[in-house]
Amino acid sequence: LKPLGSGAVCSVFAETPVLPTGLTPSNMSSTCCSCFPVLVRRSRSRRKMQPDSSPTGRVETMEDAMRLERDRKGSWEVGTPLHSPARSWTSWASPVPGFKRHTSSNASDFDFELNIEEDVVASSTHLDTDRHHCFDAGGKARSKFEVEQLLASPGNLPPPMTAKNREDSIRSVMPTATHELLAKLPAKLLKERTEQAQLLRRKLAKGATVVFISAGLAGKRFAFQRAAELGIKCVIIEHPDSWSANLVVDGTVAKFIPVDMTQSSDAIFQQALQHIRALANDPQVGAADGIATFVELSVPLVSRLCEALGLPGHRPSCVDAARDKHCTRAAMAAAGLPTPRNSLIHKHSELVAAGQHVRFPAVLKPVSGAASLGVKKVCNMDELQKCYSEVVEELSTLVISSGALIKADPASTTGRRASESVNLTVLLEQYLDGTEVDIDVVMSDGDWVYAAVSDNGPTLEPYFNETWAVSPSLLPREEQVALKELAVGSVKALGFESGVFHVECKYTSTGPQLIEVNARMGGGQVHECNLQTWGVDLVEETLFAALGITAGPMVQRNPLSGVAYCYLNAKRSGQVASIDALAEIAKRDGVVWAKPLVAVGASAVGPQDGLPTWLADLVVKKPTARKALDFLFQLEAEEPVRVA
C-alpha cells in the first residue's frame, strides 16, 4: 500500500485503480480517506490475496502488454474448450479504412400480416427476430415483453438517464477488472491492425464476465461457444425453460439465471439489475465486466442495464432513435444524409396531407417495433385510406392476455386493450426502388473500423420474404462505396460510437437510401458470411465492444471466398414429404451447411396462399461471389425439400 500524496496513486499489489471522471490523485486528500472505501471494497472482493506478477504500472510495449494478468478472475473455467478450424489468409481489397477496393473481371411490395391465434395460452419465450413469424419455433405466443418491444418499443422500460445522472452512475461503481487492465495500456497498442494486437484484445477479454440478456433461438449456440473459446465467463439471463440452460451442464457458460420473460419490460429490467449486481458476491464468476445481446428485442433493455451499472454500451436514447423510424429519418435529415419523404400519421384526418407530401407509391409502416411487422405498399390515396383503417382497427381490437396478443372476446373482461401498450402511430414513407443490401459495420471510439457490403436478392412479393444474399457485393465499386458511406454516416447520425451494427440500405434510382439501423450483430447467416468472406468474427467484435476494448479487426486485402446463402421458400402449399436430399447436399464441396427448418409431415405454405414457409437454410462458398451465387441457384433448383 503506497501512501497517497501529491501525484501518487493508491495501489494494492501493483494494481492501479481507475479513478472516476473528475477525480485525480492531486485533488484527493493526502490522508487517503478518499480512496479508503475503494480499498475496503476490493479487499472484500478477493478470496485470496496474491502478489501480481504482471508488469507494474503502465506498460508501453506489446511484449509487456501480453504479460498483463486479470485481477478478480473468479474460480469458474470453461468446461470443454471449443476450437475453430484454422482459416487461411490471403491478400486483396478489404472493407476497412485505408484500403482501396480493387475491381475484378469476375465481378418491393410489402404486406401486413399479423398472426392472431384464438384462445392462445402464453408459455415460454425464446426472444428472436431472425425468423419472420410472430411466434417462436414451438408455436408459442409472444410474451408481454415481446409485445412491448415489437409494437411499442421501448415499452415501459426506464427513460434514458440525463447526462448528469449517467455520470453519477459511472462515478458510483467500481472500475471493472477489464477497465483496470485497459488503464495500463497505451491506446496505440489496441489501434494496431495486426495479429498480435488481436491476440492482445483476446487476452484482455479472457476471464471477463459477460452477461447475456436473452439467448434467442438454439441457432445462436455458436455465439456462446465462441465466447467460451475466448475464455469468457458467460452468464445468461433467460426464461426458466430456455434451451440455453443446458449450456451450463456442458461447461460452455458459467451461470444460467432464470427470469420470467413473459413479464412486462420494467419488471424484467428490475430483476435483471438485481441479479447482475449480485454477481459481485459470486466467487465463481465475480462482478460483470459487460452486458451484451444478440437478440433485437433485448437491445433497449441491455442499453438501460449498461447505463444503470456504468458499463460500456449504447446510450438508450440512440437505441430508441434507431428503433423509431421517424426519429431515424429526423436524425438522417439533421446530419444532411439522404432521407426519403415521410410523414407521421396519428389519426385518419392526417391521411390526405401525408399522401400529398410523400406522394405515391409509398410504404405504410408502424413507427415503432420490428421492421418486418405491419408494412404495406400503397399506390394511391384510396389504398392508403383503406390500409390505414384496416391496420388501426385490427390493432385496436386486440387485447393482451397472459402476455399474448389475442382477439378480444366481447363477453370476457380479462386482458387489456393492446392499444394501451401498442403505438398506433404509423409512418408513410416514399417507396424505395432498387437493390437491397446489408452493410455490417464495426464502430470503435467514434469511427468505423470495418464495413462490409453484401447484396440481397429481390424479396418474394407480396410478403417481403427474403430470397438470397451474396458477399462480397457484386454491385459496381462506386455504388458500394456510396452505400458504405451512408451506412456509417447513419450509425454516427444516431449517436452511436462503438459496437457492431447491421445496416440495411437500398441503392435506388436516386442513389443510396437507408432502410434501418440494427444496433446488434445481424442474425441468421450474417456471422458466418462475414467470417467466411473476410475472416471477421462479429461475435468476437461484439464481446470486445461490451467490454470497452478498442476494436481493430485484422482484415486482408483479398476476400477469403465468395459466400451465398438463402432461406429456401416453399414454392407451393402442401405437406413436407421428404428432406433427405439436404443430407446429400451437405456433403458436397463448397456447401458450408444445409439445415432443414421443417420436419417431414409439417404443413408448408406457398406464396399463392400466404406467407411462404422457410424450408431450409443453405450457405455455400466458392472462390468468387458470382460462382457462389450460381452454385446456390443450382441447389435451389434441385428442390431439396419436397412438398407434396
BELHU-V811644 format. One line per field, one symbol per residue. psi: psi as a letter, one per 40 degrees, with the letter a starting at -180 (. if undefined). burial: # if it has 9 or more other ideal C-beta (glycine too) atoms within 8 Angstrom, else .. A space follows every 10 residues. Layout:
BEGIN
psi=???
burial=???
END
This chain:
BEGIN
psi=hhihaheihh ihfehhihii hehiddeiie eeddeddddd ddddehdhhi iheihiahid iddddeeiih ifdieiihdg hihiiihiha hbiifiieih hiiief.iii ihhhhhhhfi hhaihghifd ieieiadeei iiiddddddd efhfafiiii iidddddddd deiiiidddd ddeeiiddde eigidddddd dddddheihh hhhheaieee ddddddddde fhhhhhhiid fidededdde edidihhhhh eeiidddddd dddddddedd eheddaihdi hiiehdeedd ddddddddef iiiihddddd ddehdddddd ddddefihhi hihihdidee ddddddddii iihhiidiah dehfhhhhei dddddddddd ddddddeiih hfeihiihhd eieiiihded dhhehihhih hhaahiihhh hhihfeiieh hhhiiiiiih ifefhiciii iiieiidddd dddddddddd dddeeidiah ihhhiihiee aiihdihhfi hiabeddddd dddeehhddd ddddddefhh ighhhidhhd ihhiiihhih eiiaihdied ddddddeihe hdighieiih eiiihideea hihhdihhhi iididddddd dddddddege hhh.
burial=...#...#.# #..####... ..#.#..#.. .#..#..##. ###.#..... .#......#. .#.###.#.# .#.#...#.. .#........ .#####.... #........# ##.#..#... .#.######. ....##...# ########## #####.#..# #....##.## #....##### #####...## ###..##### ########## #######..# ########## ########## .#.##.##.. .######.## #########. ###.##..#. .#.####### ########## ########## ######.### #########. ###.#.#### #####....# #..##..#.# .########. #.######.. #.###.#### ##.###.### #.####.#.. ....#.###. ########## ##.#.##### ####...### #######.## ..######## #####...## ########## ######.### ########.. .######### ###.###### ########## ########## ########## ########## ..####..#. ###.##...# ####.###.. ...####... ########## ##.######. ###.##...# ###.
END
